[in-house]
Amino acid sequence: MSFNVVILGSGRGSNAQALLEAERSGNLGDARIVALFSDQAEARILSLGEKYGKPARYLDPGRKGARFSREGEALYVKEIKVYEPRLIVLAGFMRIVAEPFIKAFGGRVINLHPSLLPAFPGLDSLGQAIAAGVRIAGCTVHWVTAELDAGPIIDQQAFRIDPGASRPELEGKLRAAEHNLLPEVVCRLSKGESSPPF
Ligand code: GAR
């Protein structure tokens, strides 16, 4: 059985693109990206579908804000299940997935978060790190659980915040760290390393 991966994202999709590039160049292990979905109809992530020859679609989450409506969640579960995923990757997906969704996929849902968790959960984590004056920042890939940004950590990558570094400079460092970490983790999971916490 191939290691089917479905990606969910809400925006730019640079991390989805890093995964697609890794697959294209043979660096994603046994993982096969089978579909991309977005809760934002105009999101750039959806344009990657055509570029990489993958199904990519907007799915109505059923309501504005951070959560799904019950019907919206059921729609996501149904449409994702069609692709028989072994892993669902939240790559810049700005919506909270709740327990019924996680359970529907046996816990096989991971999230990329732009901080060294457990530091700076929630929104604008890089801004939080800058405001706190930390000198080491980074990103985390973790299993998704019902508690926001708090599931078991799979791996992390760090970078330095030098005094006087600009926000765009740090965003560049964050993006580089994420684009390296996420494909590496998906590759390792496709080979059986680490299992969901349930
Ligand atoms: C990434 O920095 C990711 O860590 C963050 O959104 C960005 C998406 O970028 N995710 C979260 O903040 C989740 N709470 P992308 O659309 O270019 O991949």
Residues whose N, C-alpha, C, O or C-beta is under 5 A from the ligand:
A	BS01	GAR	G11 R12 G13 S14 N15 A16 A91 G92 F93 L112 H113 P114 G122
